[in-house]
Amino acid sequence: MLSYIFCAVLALSPVLQAVFDLRLQLAFQYAVGLGCLAWLFLRAFGEGLPAGLFKRRLYPLWGVAALTLFSLVTSPLRGYIFNEWGNYAAGLLILVFSPFLDKEERARTDLAVVIGAWLVFALSLLQAFALNNFAARPPLTNLNALALFAVMVVPAALARRNWWLAGAMVILMVWTQSLGAALAALAAAGFYAVVRLRAGGSKGNGPLLAILAIMAAGAFYGLQADSVAGRLAWWHSAWKMFSAKPLTGFGHASFTWVQAAFQPAGSFREYAIYAHNYYLEFLAENGLPAALLWFGVLLAAARARTGLVKYSLIAALAHSVVDFGLSVPANFWLFCYLLGSPAPETEVVRPSRAHVRYALAFAALLAAAMASLTYRSLSFEKALARALSEALAGRPDLAEAELRPALESGLFRGPALDFLGRLNLTAPDAGFRPAVYYEMALRGNLYDAGAWRALKRIYSMPGLEKQAEGLERRRLEVFK
């Protein structure tokens, strides 16, 4: 059963990533979460649970899950990002449970990865030659993210001797012209050359190393100054984010919402969704303790992996130094599946019926809490749509009335205030109403970049010099 869930996620999520709305994200998250829970209880009442689930090697993963969840709960941006943590949690579950697939189940899941890769390649061809939107909106949302997907699939395809798929993925890599992917592939190939050098001496490796050196020089030569400058600016913002909250961070996937607040005005490429460095981004979003545990898990798992798939992981980890591919859910889930080494042991543990009942009660409470959050999230989305309709019809009071339940709750108060502020900012007769909304937003989240920018624009009007000075003074107290 578990393999069919993983098959669906790994085959469909890459080709659907470009249209990954809230409902689709929740569908994949629930499929993985409920599928793993069902598998646990079926095994607990049946042949027993794998003993590997209770070994110490998984303790860091449980620690990472707890710390990242704590970071989310304490984040001033949780109303914007709480659904995003579910994507990360789904990846952790894939990493934990995929090693316990038996040989037949793993072969089935590997086939799903192959099918997903072919679907991505077919969609790329369709977009390039029929829809003419490949460059504007490629699969996996971005050419660099698409290139990382191809880089991860190539060694896995070679391990299966699937030359056609490997060739198709190489075509995608070349097609995207992603220097990050080229550097990642070079890192994996260089590591492979070093392993061969240690295993068999220098015979036959000299030409390979020379070719890799020439390719690396060409890749670095192709780097563009604006691309380098942009990354340096984003990395600087991520580091300042981390410095502001080093222990807990701002919550998983918060860089999108906080980055602009830490970017100096007038800097090159002031805004980005991702930090273009997975390690700095994770550090800024989740804090130092969670980052140390997670990076330790990645290093240990990558070292334990054997075969050509190991080089998929090396390529992904190298790519993550200069880009954001692992922040894309479909890529992250594939990475977690490749990262999970098959468990060799067959020993099982049979929990007592009392323990199973307690676990079942806990799972029921957890499922109820998830269902409640999902209901509230979807209800808020519908309320936003109704509020927009009222505003377009010239009824701002009714628009606010639609969002009043969200304004009175903690979770969606920030997004509701931001929406009302933007809605009234362009209204001709709004007066100081948008300033009121944005000031309220700052009370709940001092790092709200949108609120600071909007208030600066509002207070730049003649006669509001005192408010503008006060705003700048408050901003400097927060961003020292």
Legacy VTK file of the C-alpha trace (Angstrom):
# vtk DataFile Version 3.0
C-alpha trace
ASCII
DATASET POLYDATA
POINTS 480 float
0.000 0.000 0.000
2.737 2.458 0.970
4.528 1.970 -2.326
1.398 2.981 -4.276
1.219 6.247 -2.317
4.881 6.969 -3.027
4.375 5.987 -6.670
1.582 8.518 -7.089
3.531 11.299 -5.388
6.828 10.703 -7.215
5.227 10.193 -10.629
2.699 13.041 -10.553
4.199 15.818 -8.422
7.008 16.770 -10.869
4.673 17.189 -13.830
2.095 19.052 -11.679
4.568 21.292 -9.841
3.933 24.271 -12.120
0.246 24.306 -11.049
0.909 23.438 -7.407
-1.922 25.344 -5.703
-3.021 24.955 -2.086
-5.507 22.153 -2.739
-2.996 20.126 -4.726
-0.337 20.586 -2.051
-2.757 19.429 0.625
-3.743 16.396 -1.464
-0.135 15.230 -1.714
0.561 16.008 1.953
-2.491 14.073 3.130
-1.712 11.172 0.808
1.757 10.763 2.313
0.757 11.455 5.916
-2.366 9.304 6.063
-0.727 6.604 3.941
2.164 6.288 6.396
-0.235 6.221 9.354
-2.358 3.507 7.739
0.760 1.459 6.964
1.908 1.739 10.576
-1.360 0.479 12.007
-1.719 -2.327 9.489
1.795 -3.492 10.291
1.219 -3.086 14.036
-1.854 -5.352 13.904
-0.260 -7.673 11.351
3.308 -8.889 10.903
4.792 -6.255 13.217
6.671 -2.995 12.782
10.222 -2.898 11.362
12.736 -2.680 14.178
14.581 0.018 12.248
11.811 2.501 13.049
12.944 2.504 16.687
16.703 2.764 16.166
18.754 5.758 17.198
19.620 6.718 13.641
16.104 8.164 13.297
16.300 10.275 16.463
17.832 13.272 14.629
14.966 13.178 12.127
12.371 13.298 14.885
14.361 16.160 16.409
14.377 18.064 13.107
10.633 17.561 12.730
9.993 18.884 16.250
12.321 21.883 15.922
11.021 22.964 12.506
7.452 22.620 13.749
8.313 24.726 16.814
9.853 27.323 14.501
6.625 27.394 12.519
4.374 27.677 15.581
6.410 30.570 17.011
6.796 32.360 13.664
5.066 35.726 13.207
4.401 34.560 9.633
2.674 31.265 10.434
-0.531 32.425 8.741
1.366 32.656 5.456
3.533 29.554 5.687
1.943 26.854 7.835
0.829 24.858 4.791
4.389 24.901 3.427
5.703 22.992 6.434
3.506 20.092 5.329
5.611 19.751 2.165
8.744 19.417 4.275
7.049 16.964 6.652
5.942 14.822 3.689
9.577 14.642 2.562
10.667 13.559 6.046
8.052 10.805 6.011
9.260 9.596 2.612
12.811 9.558 3.964
11.774 7.613 7.085
9.481 5.037 5.486
10.938 4.407 2.026
13.798 2.234 3.385
11.193 -0.284 4.589
9.746 -0.969 1.143
10.483 -4.551 0.127
12.265 -5.410 -3.102
9.087 -5.595 -5.176
7.697 -2.370 -3.724
10.966 -0.510 -4.309
11.085 -1.709 -7.930
7.534 -0.431 -8.380
8.416 2.943 -6.865
11.575 3.213 -8.969
9.395 2.654 -12.029
7.143 5.514 -10.882
10.187 7.804 -10.770
10.983 6.774 -14.346
7.393 7.436 -15.436
7.458 10.837 -13.719
10.696 11.743 -15.503
9.261 10.767 -18.886
6.126 12.807 -18.157
8.281 15.845 -17.379
10.256 15.349 -20.591
7.069 14.962 -22.650
5.550 18.085 -21.064
8.749 20.010 -21.820
8.502 19.022 -25.483
4.833 19.989 -25.554
5.492 23.380 -24.013
8.462 24.107 -26.254
7.014 23.084 -29.611
3.229 23.326 -29.204
2.388 25.753 -26.403
5.480 27.974 -26.815
5.720 28.660 -23.065
8.606 26.433 -22.020
10.910 29.312 -21.064
8.144 31.325 -19.380
6.601 28.549 -17.283
8.570 25.296 -17.498
7.804 22.133 -15.523
8.864 22.396 -11.862
8.256 26.183 -12.097
11.817 27.187 -13.010
14.524 26.127 -15.462
17.107 25.674 -12.702
14.722 23.510 -10.661
13.927 21.488 -13.781
17.645 21.036 -14.432
18.197 19.756 -10.890
15.416 17.213 -11.383
17.178 15.993 -14.531
20.548 15.860 -12.752
19.079 13.700 -9.981
17.400 11.319 -12.431
20.460 10.699 -14.670
22.468 8.515 -12.226
19.290 6.683 -11.199
18.562 5.991 -14.877
22.132 4.796 -15.476
21.842 2.459 -12.485
18.835 0.838 -14.197
20.664 0.853 -17.569
17.877 3.025 -18.904
19.989 4.764 -21.544
17.051 6.430 -23.264
15.889 8.125 -20.066
19.434 9.178 -19.184
19.764 10.709 -22.633
16.439 12.527 -22.310
17.487 14.012 -18.959
20.846 15.126 -20.386
18.921 16.859 -23.184
16.851 18.666 -20.545
20.017 19.713 -18.685
21.531 21.158 -21.857
18.212 22.673 -22.900
17.769 24.610 -19.660
21.306 26.060 -19.919
21.507 25.945 -16.138
25.026 26.637 -14.922
24.010 25.504 -11.440
23.041 22.114 -12.814
26.274 21.964 -14.825
28.296 22.630 -11.680
26.267 20.012 -9.793
26.885 17.429 -12.506
30.580 18.291 -12.474
30.700 17.886 -8.704
29.128 14.423 -8.950
31.412 13.431 -11.832
34.458 14.755 -9.992
33.544 12.782 -6.898
33.130 9.691 -9.052
36.568 10.274 -10.588
38.153 10.615 -7.147
36.501 7.370 -5.996
37.847 5.594 -9.084
41.270 7.104 -8.466
41.350 5.748 -4.918
40.033 2.361 -5.948
42.153 1.669 -9.017
45.063 4.042 -9.023
45.624 6.735 -11.612
45.246 4.549 -14.703
42.511 5.853 -16.975
41.548 8.712 -14.675
43.903 11.386 -15.955
41.908 12.173 -19.117
38.644 12.157 -17.152
39.964 14.622 -14.586
41.370 16.836 -17.340
38.000 16.916 -19.135
36.220 17.752 -15.890
38.664 20.582 -15.188
38.078 22.067 -18.654
34.294 21.781 -18.249
34.445 23.383 -14.805
36.502 26.272 -16.160
33.975 26.751 -18.960
31.056 26.722 -16.500
32.674 29.331 -14.266
33.549 31.441 -17.301
29.886 31.418 -18.293
28.770 32.924 -14.999
27.090 36.293 -15.465
27.890 39.212 -13.228
24.223 40.037 -12.526
23.543 36.438 -11.498
26.465 36.450 -9.066
25.496 39.859 -7.673
21.908 38.752 -7.173
22.943 35.668 -5.264
25.304 37.608 -3.048
22.451 39.986 -2.165
20.060 37.131 -1.368
22.673 35.285 0.681
23.348 38.467 2.632
19.618 38.804 3.357
19.420 35.175 4.523
22.375 35.679 6.844
20.801 38.813 8.337
17.560 36.875 8.831
19.473 34.190 10.685
21.269 36.798 12.796
17.927 38.295 13.840
16.502 34.952 15.096
19.393 32.443 15.296
17.707 29.827 17.481
14.240 29.426 15.989
14.359 31.221 12.648
11.263 32.656 11.014
9.588 29.383 10.066
9.906 27.018 7.115
9.399 28.777 3.736
9.405 32.227 5.365
12.245 33.654 3.251
9.719 34.646 0.590
7.911 36.904 3.037
10.802 38.260 5.120
13.698 38.676 2.686
12.768 42.125 1.425
12.762 43.501 4.958
16.431 42.574 5.350
17.542 43.795 1.914
19.007 47.321 1.946
17.032 49.792 -0.141
18.389 50.210 -3.649
20.333 46.946 -3.587
20.687 44.899 -6.738
17.721 42.522 -7.166
16.004 43.435 -3.948
13.443 40.636 -3.934
13.491 36.875 -4.481
11.263 33.980 -3.476
14.262 31.835 -2.488
17.729 32.533 -1.128
19.371 30.534 -3.957
21.344 28.665 -1.310
19.391 25.876 0.364
21.676 25.749 3.410
21.512 29.459 4.214
17.781 29.476 3.544
17.130 26.541 5.885
19.335 28.153 8.543
17.492 31.466 8.346
14.058 29.852 8.342
14.518 27.163 11.010
17.390 28.272 13.239
20.787 26.800 14.114
19.750 23.711 16.177
17.383 22.428 13.478
19.926 23.188 10.733
22.733 21.304 12.494
20.531 18.239 12.928
19.196 18.336 9.378
22.548 18.881 7.688
23.993 16.063 9.798
21.161 13.781 8.623
21.813 14.717 4.980
25.547 14.069 5.254
25.149 10.735 7.066
22.451 9.461 4.718
24.362 10.505 1.584
27.511 8.755 2.834
25.552 5.593 3.602
23.959 5.440 0.140
25.664 3.136 -2.354
25.641 2.711 -6.118
25.194 5.351 -8.780
22.256 6.886 -6.910
24.828 8.270 -4.471
25.956 10.653 -7.191
22.396 11.947 -7.634
22.560 13.035 -4.007
26.005 14.599 -4.377
24.778 16.561 -7.396
21.697 17.769 -5.493
23.742 18.822 -2.459
26.233 20.652 -4.679
23.448 22.353 -6.642
21.926 23.547 -3.367
24.953 25.762 -2.698
24.041 28.074 -5.585
20.339 27.481 -6.177
16.992 26.599 -4.621
16.030 23.327 -6.345
15.434 21.432 -3.087
12.970 24.111 -1.967
10.647 22.906 -4.743
8.454 20.158 -3.190
8.585 17.689 -6.101
12.392 17.864 -6.190
12.617 17.577 -2.421
10.403 14.487 -2.323
12.446 12.784 -5.037
15.631 13.706 -3.168
14.269 12.221 0.077
13.300 9.001 -1.728
16.769 8.678 -3.262
18.319 9.497 0.122
16.609 6.611 1.927
18.855 3.549 1.816
16.958 0.233 1.714
16.847 -1.305 5.186
18.631 -4.689 5.252
17.165 -6.016 8.492
14.047 -8.154 8.677
13.582 -8.009 12.452
10.161 -6.785 13.583
8.707 -5.399 16.794
5.191 -6.292 17.941
3.776 -3.498 20.142
1.217 -4.324 22.781
-2.458 -3.713 22.045
-2.547 -1.006 24.724
0.250 0.891 23.012
-1.513 0.541 19.669
-4.744 1.909 21.144
-2.927 4.904 22.610
-1.201 5.508 19.281
-4.514 5.207 17.467
-6.086 7.806 19.767
-3.128 10.136 19.201
-3.361 9.631 15.428
-7.083 10.421 15.522
-6.414 13.670 17.408
-3.637 14.557 14.983
-5.854 13.881 11.974
-8.628 15.993 13.514
-6.204 18.868 14.085
-4.957 18.616 10.488
-8.526 18.538 9.175
-9.399 21.614 11.232
-6.394 23.549 9.908
-7.214 22.515 6.360
-10.833 23.595 6.748
-9.792 26.957 8.167
-7.266 27.477 5.383
-9.713 26.685 2.601
-12.407 28.796 4.282
-9.990 31.726 4.438
-9.242 31.358 0.720
-12.968 31.509 -0.051
-13.347 34.537 2.219
-10.557 36.308 0.311
-12.358 35.653 -2.978
-15.627 37.041 -1.576
-13.844 40.085 -0.136
-12.246 40.809 -3.500
-15.654 40.624 -5.195
-17.124 43.076 -2.687
-14.201 45.451 -3.122
-14.470 45.377 -6.916
-18.171 46.167 -6.529
-17.264 49.288 -4.540
-18.253 47.950 -1.111
-15.057 48.096 1.054
-17.011 47.783 4.309
-18.507 44.481 3.174
-15.058 43.335 2.041
-13.771 43.863 5.569
-16.828 42.122 6.982
-16.008 39.023 4.950
-12.569 38.897 6.595
-13.665 39.804 10.110
-13.435 36.188 11.394
-9.847 36.033 10.111
-9.029 39.392 11.713
-10.207 38.058 15.048
-8.129 34.858 14.844
-4.383 34.615 15.297
-3.495 32.359 12.364
-4.806 34.387 9.416
-4.839 37.860 10.945
-1.603 38.874 9.176
-2.636 37.738 5.670
-6.077 39.334 6.133
-4.583 42.695 7.148
-2.130 42.559 4.267
-4.950 41.811 1.815
-7.114 44.670 3.109
-4.146 47.028 3.081
-3.318 46.268 -0.558
-6.987 46.458 -1.459
-7.380 49.931 0.024
-4.009 51.260 -1.063
-5.288 51.792 -4.596
-8.833 52.802 -3.646
-9.478 56.499 -4.474
-11.443 57.275 -1.300
-9.627 55.045 1.180
-8.053 57.918 3.125
-5.817 56.596 5.912
-7.568 53.245 6.058
-4.646 51.377 4.424
-2.227 52.899 6.951
-4.416 51.589 9.779
-4.324 48.073 8.339
-0.566 48.114 7.850
0.105 49.538 11.317
-1.998 46.724 12.754
0.002 44.256 10.668
3.278 45.579 12.116
1.975 45.082 15.644
1.683 41.372 14.926
4.842 41.043 12.832
7.626 43.602 13.025
9.370 41.888 10.083
6.493 42.404 7.632
8.381 43.778 4.616
5.187 44.647 2.728
3.835 46.690 5.637
7.073 48.684 6.007
7.162 49.456 2.270
3.482 50.419 2.105
3.691 52.705 5.151
6.792 54.394 3.742
4.844 55.097 0.566
1.800 56.398 2.476
3.815 58.628 4.831
5.804 60.136 1.949
2.792 62.341 1.188
3.208 66.072 1.925
2.286 66.998 5.473
3.168 63.582 6.909
6.859 64.245 7.567
6.458 63.534 11.295
4.874 60.123 10.611
7.624 59.327 8.102
10.351 60.175 10.633
8.653 58.058 13.273
8.339 55.144 10.863
12.043 55.286 9.980
12.984 55.478 13.645
10.888 52.396 14.391
12.362 50.544 11.417
15.930 51.209 12.574
15.070 49.855 16.034
14.018 46.543 14.425
16.668 46.254 11.677
19.827 47.355 13.485
LINES 1 481
480 0 1 2 3 4 5 6 7 8 9 10 11 12 13 14 15 16 17 18 19 20 21 22 23 24 25 26 27 28 29 30 31 32 33 34 35 36 37 38 39 40 41 42 43 44 45 46 47 48 49 50 51 52 53 54 55 56 57 58 59 60 61 62 63 64 65 66 67 68 69 70 71 72 73 74 75 76 77 78 79 80 81 82 83 84 85 86 87 88 89 90 91 92 93 94 95 96 97 98 99 100 101 102 103 104 105 106 107 108 109 110 111 112 113 114 115 116 117 118 119 120 121 122 123 124 125 126 127 128 129 130 131 132 133 134 135 136 137 138 139 140 141 142 143 144 145 146 147 148 149 150 151 152 153 154 155 156 157 158 159 160 161 162 163 164 165 166 167 168 169 170 171 172 173 174 175 176 177 178 179 180 181 182 183 184 185 186 187 188 189 190 191 192 193 194 195 196 197 198 199 200 201 202 203 204 205 206 207 208 209 210 211 212 213 214 215 216 217 218 219 220 221 222 223 224 225 226 227 228 229 230 231 232 233 234 235 236 237 238 239 240 241 242 243 244 245 246 247 248 249 250 251 252 253 254 255 256 257 258 259 260 261 262 263 264 265 266 267 268 269 270 271 272 273 274 275 276 277 278 279 280 281 282 283 284 285 286 287 288 289 290 291 292 293 294 295 296 297 298 299 300 301 302 303 304 305 306 307 308 309 310 311 312 313 314 315 316 317 318 319 320 321 322 323 324 325 326 327 328 329 330 331 332 333 334 335 336 337 338 339 340 341 342 343 344 345 346 347 348 349 350 351 352 353 354 355 356 357 358 359 360 361 362 363 364 365 366 367 368 369 370 371 372 373 374 375 376 377 378 379 380 381 382 383 384 385 386 387 388 389 390 391 392 393 394 395 396 397 398 399 400 401 402 403 404 405 406 407 408 409 410 411 412 413 414 415 416 417 418 419 420 421 422 423 424 425 426 427 428 429 430 431 432 433 434 435 436 437 438 439 440 441 442 443 444 445 446 447 448 449 450 451 452 453 454 455 456 457 458 459 460 461 462 463 464 465 466 467 468 469 470 471 472 473 474 475 476 477 478 479
